[in-house]
Amino acid sequence: MAELRLRLLGVGAMRSPRYAPAGLLVSYGGTRVALDGGPGAAPEPPLDAWLVCDERSELRTELRRLARDRDVEAAVAPFRAGGLSIEPRPVAHTSHPTVGYVIAAGDRRVAWAPEFWTFPDWAAGVDLLFADAAGWSRSIHFAGGVGGHAAALAVADEARRRGVARLVFAHVGRPTIRAIDAGERPPFGELGADGRGYRLRIGRRAGGKTARVAAKRQTPKQTARAVLDAHAQTYAEEAGIRLRDAPAPLYQLLCLSLLMSARIRANIAVAAARALFAQGWRTPRKLAASTWERRAKVLNEAGYARYDERTARMLAGTADLLLDRWHGDLRRLREEADRDPARERELLQEFPGIGPVGADIFAREVQAVWPEHFPAADDRTLKAAGRLGLGDDARALARLVPRRDFPRLVDGLVRAELEGSQSRGR
């Protein structure tokens, strides 16, 4: 069955301290189209088109250069090819004309509207809306009364009223960052993240149902598919890790597991991992050569503020232990454990900052390349599965999806449990 795939290139408003510029990569069949983005948020070639919402934006020079490097032109324009249609639609935003886009494939409709002053009528009823969140509780007014940005809370209320099935905030400004860091949440919708992916299966409209509703009305296999549809990537993929049985990606997964072990939101831990890797610290040797001050600064700027100094030290300790004992290669740890998953988990917990939770996180992801861990589903996963009517047995859960999709199902269930815990006030 055909899929419309969408990946956020970035979710940052202008000069964001945390995110790359807001942008989207649309993939359908063999067609690939970029929308907006910019430096640090540019997709790899090939591209069939690069569309922008504002030809007079502050990033226009960089966008034109990036597009031409990929043999396309950055422009406001319609696009149609291979069953994919992307049409510009006007938005109220500033003194000169700006647009958003309706993306259509089969029975699916998606709206890309990262900047607007008033909610666009044409976005009503879409399956997925990528929207402005430059402001949080108050809209942002441009000087001279020539427009601005809507407030995220107002956008959430209006999107729900207009029948939007799923809302993702994809243009995140400093007021919204401060609100999210303080523990606030919108009444409807979710915060996007750099690199996060979404999949919409053509011919199987979800109608805006959540996985909890689907669990009551669908078979377990249908519910598992709904979880996969809602969560297109594992946490490792979202962090930019191309997981395989090789020293560098396994080390990167270890770092991500350490970061996610703290009592901090998963999206911040993922952003922190991406920030570390962006510094070139993708191997234990390169991280060990960095300074504590620099590591702490990078973590803090990525939003990992409460644990930045302590975690900066633990990352160094982890790199040092891996280099000294296993010559920088976690495959040697695996062989020392005779590929016994319980023994591997014990050895992993010798790393600073990796306890049972961190070992669970590592096992959930590494089962894709270390099959002795399959099917890895920790207590949080099974708790979410139980809430969705999928039972509480890892092997039964694994029978609901193809083996290659099981790590993504497990991470999707963890996300569902975290979202449920937030909505229940925990």
C-alpha positions in Angstrom: 0.0 0.0 0.0 1.3 3.4 -1.0 2.5 5.8 1.7 2.9 9.6 1.9 6.0 10.2 3.9 6.9 13.5 5.5 10.0 14.4 7.4 10.6 17.6 9.3 13.9 19.1 8.2 13.7 21.6 11.1 11.1 23.2 13.4 12.9 26.4 14.3 11.6 30.0 14.0 14.1 32.6 12.8 17.4 32.5 14.9 16.1 29.6 17.0 18.6 28.7 19.8 17.6 25.1 19.6 16.2 24.0 16.2 17.1 24.1 12.6 15.0 26.4 10.3 11.4 25.0 9.8 11.2 22.8 6.7 9.6 19.7 5.4 10.6 16.9 3.0 7.7 15.3 1.2 8.2 11.8 -0.3 5.7 9.9 -2.4 6.7 7.0 -4.6 10.0 8.1 -6.1 9.1 11.9 -5.9 10.9 14.1 -3.3 9.9 17.7 -2.7 11.4 20.1 -0.1 9.4 22.9 1.5 11.2 25.8 3.1 14.1 24.8 5.4 17.5 26.4 5.1 21.1 26.0 6.5 21.2 22.9 8.6 17.7 21.9 7.3 18.5 20.9 3.7 17.7 17.5 2.4 20.1 15.3 0.5 19.6 15.2 -3.3 18.0 14.2 -5.5 15.0 16.6 -5.3 12.2 17.2 -7.8 11.4 20.6 -6.5 12.1 23.1 -3.6 9.0 25.2 -2.7 9.0 28.1 -0.3 6.3 30.0 1.5 8.0 33.4 1.3 10.2 34.5 -1.6 11.3 37.5 0.4 12.3 35.7 3.7 15.5 36.4 5.5 16.8 33.0 4.3 16.1 33.6 0.6 19.8 33.9 -0.4 20.8 30.7 1.4 17.7 28.8 0.2 18.4 29.7 -3.4 22.0 28.6 -3.1 21.0 25.3 -1.4 18.4 24.6 -4.1 20.7 25.3 -7.0 23.2 23.0 -5.5 20.5 20.3 -5.9 19.6 21.4 -9.5 16.3 23.0 -8.6 15.0 26.5 -7.9 13.5 27.7 -4.6 10.2 29.3 -5.5 6.6 29.8 -4.6 4.9 27.4 -7.1 2.6 24.5 -7.5 3.9 21.0 -8.0 2.2 17.9 -9.6 3.8 14.6 -10.5 3.2 10.9 -10.0 0.0 11.3 -8.1 1.4 13.9 -5.7 -0.1 17.4 -5.8 1.3 20.4 -3.8 -0.6 23.6 -4.2 0.2 27.1 -2.7 -2.5 28.7 -0.7 -2.5 32.3 0.6 -1.9 33.0 4.3 -2.2 36.3 6.3 1.3 36.8 7.7 3.1 40.0 6.7 2.8 43.0 4.4 3.8 41.1 1.2 2.2 37.9 -0.2 3.1 34.7 1.5 1.6 31.2 1.2 1.2 27.8 2.8 0.8 24.5 0.9 -1.9 21.8 0.6 -0.2 18.5 0.0 -2.5 15.8 -1.5 -1.9 12.2 -2.5 -4.8 9.7 -2.9 -7.3 10.3 -0.1 -4.8 12.2 2.1 -4.5 15.9 2.6 -1.7 17.6 4.6 -1.3 21.4 5.2 2.1 23.0 5.5 1.5 26.4 7.1 4.5 27.3 9.3 3.9 31.0 9.5 0.5 32.8 9.7 -1.2 35.6 11.6 -4.8 34.2 11.3 -5.7 30.5 10.9 -6.0 29.6 7.2 -9.4 28.5 6.2 -8.0 26.0 3.6 -6.4 24.0 6.4 -9.7 22.9 7.9 -10.3 19.2 8.0 -6.8 18.1 6.9 -5.3 14.8 8.1 -2.2 16.6 9.3 -1.4 20.3 9.8 2.1 21.6 10.3 1.5 25.0 11.9 3.0 28.1 13.5 4.1 28.2 17.1 6.3 31.2 17.2 4.2 32.6 20.0 2.8 30.7 22.9 -0.1 32.3 24.8 0.2 35.6 23.0 0.4 36.3 19.3 3.5 38.2 18.0 2.8 41.5 16.3 5.1 42.9 13.6 6.0 46.6 13.8 3.7 48.9 11.9 0.7 46.5 12.3 1.6 44.5 9.2 0.9 41.1 10.5 2.8 38.6 12.7 2.5 35.1 14.1 -0.4 33.4 15.8 -0.1 32.1 19.3 0.3 28.3 19.7 -2.6 28.0 22.2 -5.0 29.8 19.9 -3.8 27.7 16.9 -4.5 24.5 18.9 -8.1 25.6 19.8 -8.8 26.7 16.2 -7.3 23.5 14.6 -9.5 21.3 16.9 -12.6 23.4 16.1 -11.9 23.2 12.4 -11.7 19.4 12.4 -7.9 19.0 11.9 -7.1 15.3 12.6 -3.5 15.8 13.8 -1.7 19.0 14.6 2.1 19.4 14.7 3.7 22.6 15.7 6.6 23.0 13.2 7.7 26.7 13.6 8.7 26.9 17.2 9.7 30.3 18.7 11.4 31.2 21.9 8.1 31.8 23.9 7.0 28.3 23.0 10.4 26.8 23.9 10.2 28.5 27.3 6.6 27.3 27.9 7.4 23.7 27.0 10.6 23.7 29.1 8.4 24.9 32.0 6.2 21.9 31.6 3.3 23.5 29.7 1.4 21.7 27.0 -1.0 22.8 24.3 -4.7 21.6 24.7 -4.4 19.9 21.3 -1.5 19.0 19.1 2.1 18.1 19.6 5.5 19.7 19.2 7.5 18.7 16.1 11.2 17.9 16.2 14.1 18.3 13.8 14.3 15.0 11.8 10.9 13.6 13.0 9.0 11.6 10.3 5.4 10.9 9.6 3.7 8.4 7.4 0.2 8.4 6.0 -1.0 5.3 4.3 -3.0 6.0 1.2 -6.5 4.5 1.3 -6.6 4.1 5.0 -7.8 7.3 6.5 -7.5 7.4 10.3 -10.3 10.0 10.6 -8.5 11.6 13.5 -8.8 8.6 15.7 -6.2 8.2 18.4 -4.5 4.9 19.1 -6.6 4.6 22.3 -9.9 4.8 20.3 -8.5 2.4 17.7 -7.7 -0.1 20.5 -11.4 -0.2 21.4 -12.7 -0.6 17.9 -10.0 -2.4 15.9 -8.2 -5.7 16.0 -4.8 -5.8 17.8 -3.0 -5.9 14.4 -5.0 -2.8 13.2 -4.1 -1.0 16.5 -0.4 -1.9 16.1 -0.5 -0.6 12.5 -2.1 2.7 13.8 0.8 3.1 16.2 3.3 2.6 13.4 1.4 5.0 11.2 1.5 7.6 14.0 5.3 7.1 14.7 7.4 6.9 11.6 10.8 6.7 13.3 12.5 5.1 16.3 14.2 7.4 18.8 17.6 6.4 17.3 16.4 7.4 13.8 15.1 10.7 15.1 18.5 11.4 16.7 20.1 10.9 13.3 21.6 7.5 14.1 21.9 5.2 11.1 21.9 2.1 13.2 24.0 -0.9 12.2 26.3 -3.3 13.8 29.4 -1.0 13.7 31.4 0.8 16.4 30.2 4.4 15.6 26.4 4.0 15.5 26.5 1.6 18.5 28.4 4.2 20.5 25.9 6.9 19.4 23.1 4.7 20.6 24.8 4.3 23.9 25.0 8.1 24.2 21.3 8.5 23.3 20.4 5.8 26.0 22.4 7.7 28.6 20.7 11.0 27.7 17.2 9.4 27.7 17.8 7.8 31.1 17.5 11.1 32.9 14.2 12.5 34.2 13.8 14.7 31.2 11.5 14.7 28.2 12.4 12.3 25.4 12.3 15.0 22.7 14.9 17.1 24.7 17.1 14.1 25.1 16.9 13.4 21.3 17.7 17.1 20.6 20.7 16.9 22.9 22.0 13.8 21.1 21.6 15.5 17.7 23.5 18.5 19.1 26.4 16.4 20.4 26.6 14.5 17.1 26.5 17.8 15.2 29.8 18.8 17.0 31.4 15.7 15.4 31.4 13.7 18.6 30.1 10.6 17.0 32.9 8.3 18.3 34.2 7.8 21.8 37.6 9.0 20.8 36.3 12.3 19.5 34.1 12.9 22.5 36.9 12.1 24.9 39.0 14.8 23.1 36.3 17.5 23.9 36.3 19.6 27.0 33.8 19.4 29.8 32.9 23.0 29.4 32.1 22.6 25.7 30.0 19.5 26.3 28.0 21.2 29.0 27.4 24.3 26.9 26.2 22.2 23.9 23.8 20.2 26.2 22.5 23.4 27.8 21.8 25.1 24.5 20.0 22.0 23.3 17.6 22.4 26.3 19.2 19.7 28.5 19.6 22.3 31.2 19.0 20.6 34.5 21.5 17.8 34.0 24.0 19.4 31.6 27.1 19.5 33.9 26.6 16.1 35.4 25.8 14.5 32.0 28.8 16.1 30.4 31.0 14.3 32.9 29.2 11.0 32.5 29.6 11.1 28.7 33.3 11.5 29.2 33.4 8.6 31.7 31.4 6.4 29.2 33.8 7.2 26.4 36.8 6.5 28.5 35.5 3.1 29.8 34.5 2.1 26.3 38.0 3.0 24.9 39.9 1.4 27.8 38.0 -1.8 28.2 36.6 -2.5 24.7 38.8 -0.4 22.5 35.9 1.8 21.5 33.8 -1.0 20.1 30.6 -2.2 21.8 30.8 -5.4 19.6 33.6 -6.5 21.9 31.3 -6.1 24.9 28.8 -8.2 23.0 31.4 -11.0 22.5 32.5 -10.8 26.1 28.9 -11.5 27.1 28.8 -14.4 24.6 25.8 -12.7 23.0 23.7 -13.3 26.1 21.2 -10.4 26.4 21.1 -10.5 30.2 24.9 -10.4 30.5 25.0 -7.6 27.9 22.6 -5.6 29.9 24.8 -6.1 33.0 27.9 -4.9 31.2 26.1 -1.9 29.8 25.2 -0.8 33.3 28.8 -0.5 34.2 28.9 2.7 32.1 28.3 5.9 34.0 24.7 7.0 33.7 23.4 3.7 32.3 21.2 1.9 34.8 18.3 -0.5 34.2 16.3 2.2 32.3 19.2 3.0 30.1 19.8 -0.7 29.4 16.1 -1.0 28.5 16.4 1.9 26.0 19.5 0.4 24.4 18.0 -3.0 24.1 14.8 -1.6 22.5 16.8 0.0 19.8 19.7 -2.4 19.3 17.4 -5.4 18.8 17.3 -4.3 15.1 21.0 -5.4 14.7 21.6 -7.6 17.8 18.9 -10.2 17.3 19.5 -11.9 20.7 17.5 -9.0 22.2 14.5 -9.6 20.0 11.7 -9.2 21.1 12.8 -6.5 23.6 9.8 -4.8 25.2 10.4 -3.2 28.6 7.8 -2.5 31.3 6.9 0.9 29.9 6.2 -0.6 26.5 4.1 -3.4 27.9 2.2 -1.0 30.1 1.3 1.0 27.0 0.4 -2.1 25.1 -1.9 -3.2 27.8 -3.7 0.2 27.8 -4.2 -0.2 24.0 -5.6 -3.7 24.3 -2.5 -5.4 22.9 -1.7 -7.6 25.9 1.4 -7.6 28.1 3.5 -10.3 26.4 6.5 -9.3 24.3 6.4 -12.3 22.0 2.7 -11.9 21.3 3.3 -8.2 20.6 6.0 -9.1 18.1 3.6 -11.2 16.1 1.4 -8.2 15.3 3.9 -6.5 12.9 6.8 -7.6 10.6 10.0 -8.1 12.5 11.7 -5.1 10.9 8.9 -2.8 12.3 9.0 -4.1 15.8 11.6 -1.6 17.2 9.4 1.2 15.8 6.3 -0.3 17.3 8.0 -0.5 20.7 9.2 3.1 20.6 5.7 4.2 19.4 4.2 2.4 22.4 6.7 4.2 24.7 5.7 7.5 23.2 2.0 6.6 23.7 2.7 5.8 27.4 4.6 9.0 27.9 1.9 11.1 26.3 -0.7 9.3 28.4 1.3 9.9 31.6 1.4 13.7 30.7 -2.4 13.8 30.1 -3.0 12.0 33.4 -0.9 14.6 35.2 2.0 12.5 36.1 
